Amino acid sequence: MGLLKKLFTNCAHPQGRMGRLMLKFMNFCHAPLTNWGLGLVDFQDEWTMLDIGCGGGATLKRLLKRSKNGRVYGIDISKESVAKAREINAELLDKQVYITQGSATNLPYDNQKFNLVTAVETIYFWPNLKGCLQEVYRVLKSGGRFAIMVEVVDADSKWISVVDGMTTYTPEQLKRFLGEAGFISIEIHRKKPSYATILCAKP
């Protein structure tokens, strides 16, 4: 159990060899959730997009495929994640893909920069969630969209006892927090076995 806990705690902040293994695991295992969730977004060409908690960088590639001539930014608190994301996006790095180490609590981007912000299986680890949502609101353009994709949708999930630093939320809780942050047009989409995507917009 100790080894399992150590492995899955690397979800929050991948480090070292075990962290690199977890990044490969996440790139593969998050694909079905991510592809389904992104399929709910009405993409347009030439969007500027941000993936918070970009992990191994697979979502960045998927975003670019959906917005012709788009630009995508990735940010992650983990040095290992940033290195892996840069590696798999090397061909377009610093051309259409820009990856930075940093936190959702203080996004290093200008106000109203992005058409779309995504957060795939990462919101569980955001400290001061309400403050982070205000940061997302700040960097979104008016009319911009925010897509949260989660697989753990039970606020009392057993995962919180396995993964240190994890806080789970129901989609309904996230909808309430988003409304309090000023977002509108908040929609909850569900797919079996336990996927949820919460979509919203900045007025």
Secondary structure, DSSP 4 states (H G I P E B T S, - for coil): -HHHHHHHHTTTS--HHHHHHHHHHHHHHTHHHHHHHHTTS---TT-EEEEET-TTSHHHHHHHHHSTT-EEEEEES-HHHHHHHHHHTGGGBTTTEEEEE--TTS--S-TT-EEEEEEES-GGG-SSHHHHHHHHHHHEEEEEEEEEEES---TT-GGGGTSTT-----HHHHHHHHHHTT-EEEEEEEETTTEEEEEEE--
